[in-house]
Amino acid sequence: MLLLNPGPVTLTERVRRSLLQPDLCHRESEFFALQDEIRERLLATYHLDPQVWTAVLMTGSGTAAVESMMAALVPANGRLLNFENGVYGERIAQMCAQYGIAHERAIGSWMEPITLPAAPAGFTHAAIVHHETTTGRLNDLKPVIKLCHERGMGLLVDGVSSFGAENIDFGAECLHAVAATANKCLHGVPGASFVIARRTALAKAASRTYYLDLGRLARLQEQRNTPFTPAVHAYYALVEALREFADEGGRAARYQRYAALAEQVRAGLADLGIHPVIAPEQSSVVLRSYHLPPQTPYSQLHDALKAQGFVIYAGQGDLSKMLFRISTMGAVTCADMNRLLKCFAQRG
Ligand SMILES: *Cc1c(COP(=O)(O)O)cnc(C)c1O
């Protein structure tokens, strides 16, 4: 079965085999070597300076990393402006509400780019989802970074479905942190996630949660320690996935590979009269959403493709009646996509 949903992804055999390593106690030096290598390799994916940035690992899905980042990096007297144009942007607002973080929501249409207020006042931080997986839209970080820079706001980014493939301007001083996960563009398995945090921002971290306390996780990991039992096997897979990522040419190569697959699928579906919901130049290379063909309920399309070995993904909420999504992350090839397009053509 090939997974064309936005994570977990189809594994390479190399990563799958890495799960079958010796049992490992997380209080032994072998575990800390594994943890150190993952943290170093995560920074290396974007060539980040370890003096400036640190990678904080945790056990949990991507949401755990986003929640950990949000709970820590807006201080008690801070106030956050949250840009939303999809489900994942909404989740950040829900997290802020749950933790009692002062925030305002800038809610935009899910079908439109983010519109920025001219002169937002009284905010210390802003948050945005980089690749809004709800629709496949890649939110342009450039104007957001410019605004944050001008207004003195720190920027927190949900990069769960973009980290490892899309460009992220870590050189921007206002960028404080990016949260992401093992099992999307990095091709690991679910269970490990992380926050790439600027050390100066982390130094001021608030402690609003016990398990997901980013400051504490960072402190202990720097000391080759861990507060709780990590998902050791997910870490085995992540380190192997990161080695493979480097061997394959790093982020630029992954971007190119995804871009080629996404374009192949777009062009092939266009030939069949199936068109993207978001213009390609506003979309990520990771996932695209397409209009459902007329008179075709999603379940019918899904089941027909599943019978041929492909798992596609529904739209969220009301979008399920309008669109379907195809991600080209993971161990999928050009030949696989040719076969997928043949299946689309045959369903009539
Ligand atoms: C997948 C995803 C998440 C986290 O989802 P989990 O199911 O917790 O891994 C968060 N944000 C975005 C943009 C995502 O695509």
PDBQT file of the ligand as one rigid body, heavy atoms in Angstrom, charges set to zero:
ROOT
HETATM    1  C1  LIG A 401       0.212  16.948  10.338  1.00  0.00    +0.000 C 
HETATM    2  C2  LIG A 401       0.195  18.343  10.834  1.00  0.00    +0.000 A 
HETATM    3  C3  LIG A 401       0.212  18.649  12.215  1.00  0.00    +0.000 A 
HETATM    4  C4  LIG A 401       0.270  17.642  13.318  1.00  0.00    +0.000 C 
HETATM    5  O1  LIG A 401      -0.467  16.522  13.158  1.00  0.00    +0.000 OA
HETATM    6  P1  LIG A 401      -0.205  15.216  14.059  1.00  0.00    +0.000 P 
HETATM    7  O2  LIG A 401      -1.346  14.359  13.659  1.00  0.00    +0.000 OA
HETATM    8  O3  LIG A 401      -0.214  15.626  15.461  1.00  0.00    +0.000 OA
HETATM    9  O4  LIG A 401       1.139  14.687  13.643  1.00  0.00    +0.000 OA
HETATM   10  C5  LIG A 401       0.280  19.976  12.590  1.00  0.00    +0.000 A 
HETATM   11  N1  LIG A 401       0.320  20.958  11.686  1.00  0.00    +0.000 NA
HETATM   12  C6  LIG A 401       0.321  20.705  10.355  1.00  0.00    +0.000 A 
HETATM   13  C7  LIG A 401       0.421  21.849   9.416  1.00  0.00    +0.000 C 
HETATM   14  C8  LIG A 401       0.259  19.392   9.898  1.00  0.00    +0.000 A 
HETATM   15  O5  LIG A 401       0.255  19.147   8.590  1.00  0.00    +0.000 OA
ENDROOT
TORSDOF 0
